[in-house]
Amino acid sequence: MSLSDSDSSSYGGDYKNFKQISRDRLLLEMLRSAKTGDSKSTWKVLIMDKLTVKIMSYSCKMADITEEGVSLVEDLYKRRQPLPSMDAIYFIQPTKDNVIVFLSDMAGRSPLYRKAFVFFSSPIPRDLVTQIKRDGTVLPRIGALREMNLEYFAIDSQGFITNNERALEELFGDEEDTRKVVACLNVMATRIATVFASLREFPFVRYRAAKSLDATTMTTLRDLIPTKLAAGVWDCLMKYKKTIPNFPETETCELLILDRSVDQIAPIIHEWTYDAMCRDLLNMEGNKYVHEVPGKTGGPPEKKEVLLEDHDPIWLELRHAHIADASERLHEKMTNFVSKNKAAQIQHGPRGELSTRDLQKMVQALPQYSEQIDKLSLHVEIAGKINKIIREHGLRELGQLEQDLVFGDAGMKDVIKYLSTKDDTTRENKLRLLMILAAIYPEKIEGEKGENLMKLAKLQPDDMNAVNNLRLLGAASDAKKSSTGPFSLKFDMHKKKRAFRKERPSEEEQWQLSRFYPIIEELIEKLSKRELSKEDYPCLNDPSPTFHGTSNNVASIHQPPAAHSMRSRRTPTWARPRASDDGYSSDSVLRHASSDFKKMGQRIFVFIVGGATRSELRVCHKLTTKLKREIILGSTSIDDPPQFLTKLKLLTAHELTLDDLQI
């Protein structure tokens, strides 16, 4: 009972990114391998459960599945039509219930299918193997029985989630439930380990150490979560070393396990890139955006769903660009199209410069209206909506205050002044501002001070639960806490404002409101340079001297950037001129997307328990180019600010559900 003996490692042949390998394993190693010589029909039925259908949909399109000979996709738990002349491929979790349904499908005189090729998403317990082997009528009808060891959602070319949506509530809630914590961590560890099984990688496993290991403070269960998860992943990897052919004997990559306590601000602060703004401001469902298109034959407008994914070249180019930069580029693209199209020039006439919206209408009216222009027009519409919300909600001023707080350029007085003068700020935005304040100055939210701030912001008590629940994710470090001595109030006005992030040297002039960075950017760079503290981030399998040598060679390729001003330079408008190749421009993105990965160093995996953010995923793409190492981000879920706020409220609201708490 083992994985098929095909080498899916990136070290044999052409280097493929994380998502490509996941896709190839599902299509080639699973679906294609089910083609048998004695099969009279080339078409097969694919049967999946609720989890595996999502695993498949994140990695493969329906056209990919059909191309591999699948004519019908079925739900394991729905009543299915018998097709005794066809073979079936089962891609299911190795649970007792799933095995019972499979056996009932294939047992007796009239099985549903001719032959069954069974692939389990993670290791199957021995008792279930015994149960399958015990049924004499089923055994001859099994064409394959394998462990695929692929139980994660590949949400991005460099990102995956383990689908533990309630991890924050189950692991960090105020009432510790040991049984629930252990069950959650076991599922998480199993799913993380399948990532390494798929890529044939064996990692050095590092994790955030418990912070309160001293004689006076008792370590809480939630503080030990990264430690326990690291141990769980390690146990799974040790089993893989014994059972999977070609699994590496020595370490090939690095894994860093963190939790949401390492950065409480990243999930809350306004992130100004196109991707993050889309998800924060437009109420998208996953990658789905709904917009109106002109009706056919002059009828009323129709609603159309589009997916903002990697197959859209404009999305691929702009997703990590600052919203102002993205808007400029879209205008340039429209202008270029008009200037190169004679029909557009005639329609344009001598009326002078047009707005992006005018250009969009003009292009849509052309007979040459194509799929490419359709996509361009879509992104013009999206960027227009985002910019309108930014203006109407005064987000530039709010974003400036948020970042000034984080970098120590603003304090409590500035927040009070903002809340006193900006009555039209939305409830959610005021709540997010107070949560940033609470992460930096936890002592200013306690007791009466917190109540006064709540009244000033006109927030509800359940909103303040979200603010107060930040403490469950771990307070600011002792060094950052203010003095609690008898003179602390007297001298408070003269104290320097507290900086929660250090300014980072900028390699180029930046857009305004882009100086914020997630803490994982700093941690990944330190890890790559071998500078990450072993005390704060211990390693389960201590690196050998040979590994040190390899990594140092990788790190030494990239010298520290030349000295620049430590402050972000701000132009009079809120946008800077774009450099010819900033890593995000059109040619640059598409070039990097198809770049030669063979020169890459060893992969770095970062896993965040409790949800990751769009900004953290963006950082992994950015550092992949900078460090010449593929950085893969994993998490229990990927959360946009509204989702994170809802989950945070649930930490102390046991009688409520996610549906009750939408902001």
Protein Blocks (a to p, Z undefined) as FASTA:
>chain_A
ZZdfbdfbfkgcjdddfklmmmmmmmmmmmmmmpcfklmbfbdcddddfklmmmmmmmpc
fklmmmnopabdcdfkbccdddfkbccdddddfdfklmmmmmmmmgcjbdfbfbdcdddf
bdcdfklmmmmmmmmmlmmmpmbdcdfkpacddfbfkbccehiaklmmmmmmmbdcfklm
mmmmmmmmmmmmmmmmmnopacdddddddfklcfkbccdfklmmmmmmmmmmmmmmmmmm
mmmghiafbdfbdcddddfklomklmmmccfbfklmmmmmnopghjaccdddddeehiac
ddddddddfklmklmmmmmpcfklmmmmmmmmmmmmmmmpmklmmmnomnbjadfklmmm
mmmmpmklcfklmmmmmmmmmmmmmmmmmmmnommmmmmmmmmmmnopacfklmmmmmmm
mmmbcfklmmmmmmmmmmmmmmlmgcjlmmmmmmmnopafklmmmmmmmmmnopadfklp
ccfbfklmmmmmmpccddfbdcdddfbdcdehilbccfklmmmmmmmnopacfklmccfb
acdfklmmmmmmmmmmpccdddddfbdcddfblcdcddfbgojamklmmmmmmmcfklpc
cddddddehiaafklmmmmmmmmmmnopacddddfbdcdfklmmmmmmmmmmmkbcfklm
cZZ
